[in-house]
């Protein structure tokens, strides 16, 4: 079974969850292309990394989700979450200059789950709904929306699990905790 990124649900709202994510490691690549193709373009260097194309030659188990964040209309970050037992010292250095390791600090995020195949319009719609709910809950968005995909592309759309997320902080706090 594929390990999933850990988190704790702090509060459930009708249209979203407020989650607390622990610190952890991720690998990331930034790619050029349209929204839909960016995930496929970024996937290959990341899967090569976990398949052993890193300076340690170490194979690493695949985890879920695959995360995508739009930086601009034609630039996107694609990330894999490293297994929870990995930290900065145990995550190998990339052999491919397109891949970087990042240490993600503990943080709060608002998440909205939805199913089905995905396209740019669907993510924009779900992202707008999430931002409305964040505002209603009195939370402050931090950074960009990002999307989490939990299923392989060949899984039928009606069975797919997707999420749109944004880091948040509670009004009046510096770091959100």
N, C-alpha and C positions, 0 to 999 in steps of 0.2 A: 504494500500500500504506500502511496506517495505521501511523504510528510508534508503537512501544510504549515504555513507561517503561523506561529502562535500569537494569540491575543486574548484579552479578557474583555467581555462586554460589560461596560459600566452602566449603561442605560439603554433601554429599548424605547424607541419612538415608533409611531405608526408607520413611518416611511423610511426609517433609517436606524442604525445602531451607533452609539458612541462607544468606541473601542480604545483600549490601551494596549499598545504594542511594546514589547520589551526591546531593548537594544539588540542588534543583530548585524550580521554581515550579508552583503549583497554583491553581486557582480553586475556590471552595467556596460552597455555600449550605446553610443549616440549615433543615430543613422539619419540619412537624408531620404526623403520619399514622402509619399502621401500617407495619410493616417492608417489606412487598411494594410498597405504593403509594408509599413515600418516594422510591424511585429514579426513578419516573416524574414525580413532583411536582418533584423537584430538577433533573431533566434539562433542562426547558424554559428556565429562566433561564440555565443554563450554556451550552446550545447557542446561545441568543441572544447571549451574550457573545462566543463564538468566531465567530459569524456577523457580527459588526461592531457589536453593541450594547454598545460600550464608548466611553470618552471620546475615543479616537483614531479611532474608526470603522474599526478594523483587523480584517479577517477573519483567523482563525487556524486552522490545520489541526487537524482532530480527531485525537486520539491515543487510545490504549488503555492501561490499562483505565479504566472508570468505577468509582470507588471509593465505597463506602458504609460508614459507621460509625454504629452506634447509640449515641446519647448516653443516652437513656432509652427506655422501650418505645414512646413516641410522638414522640420527637425524634430526627432522624437528620441526619448531615452527608453530603452528596453532593459529590464532587470530580471535576474533570477535571485531568489532568496536562497541563501546557503542554509544547510541543515543547522538546527538550533545549537548543536554542540560546538560549532565552529566559531572561532573568534579571530581577532586580527592576527594573532600569532600562528594559528593553525590553518588559515586560509592561504593557499599557495598564491604566489605572484603570477600574473598572467604572462603567457608567452606571446600573445597577440596584442599589439599596441592599441587595437581598437577596444580592448576590454580593460576595465578598471575595477578594482575592489573598493567598496565603500563600507564604512562602518556607520550604520544607521542608529542614531540615538533613540532611546525610549521616547515615545510620543503618543499623543492622542490623535485619533482620526475618526471622522464620521464616514460611515459606509452604507451604501444602498445596494441591496442585492437585486438582481434581475436575471431572467433566463433568456434563452434563445440565441440565435446567431447574432453576430454583432456587425454593425457598420457605423460609419461616422455619425450619421443622423441619429441613430439609436443612442449612441454614447452621449451626444450633445443633449438630447432630450432627458436622459437619465441624469446627466450631470447638472442640468438646470434644476431638475426636481430636487436633487440632493442639496444644492446651494440654497434653495427656498427653505428646505427643512432645517438646515444649519442655522439660517437666519431666525426662523421661528423659535428654535431652541435656545436662542441667545448666545450661540457660539460664534467665534470669529474664525473665518477661514485663513489658513496660512499656506501660501504657495499655490501650486496648480492642482487641478483635478488630475487624478490618475486612475487607470483602469486595471483590474485584475481579472485574468482569465484562468480558469481552473481546469479546462478540458482540452484534449487534443482537437485539431481542426476537423478530423474525420468523424467526431461524435455528432450524432444528429442534433440540429439546432435546438429542438424542443427539449432536449435533455441537458443542455449546457448551463453551467453556473458561472455567472459573471458578476462583477461588482464595480461600482464607481466609488472612489474615495477622495477625501481631501483631509489633509492635516488640519487640526483645529486647536484653538485654545479657548479657555473659558474667559469671558469678558472680564477685563480688569486684572488679568494675570500676564506675566511676561512669557512663561514657557508653556502654559496650558495645563500644567499639573496642579 
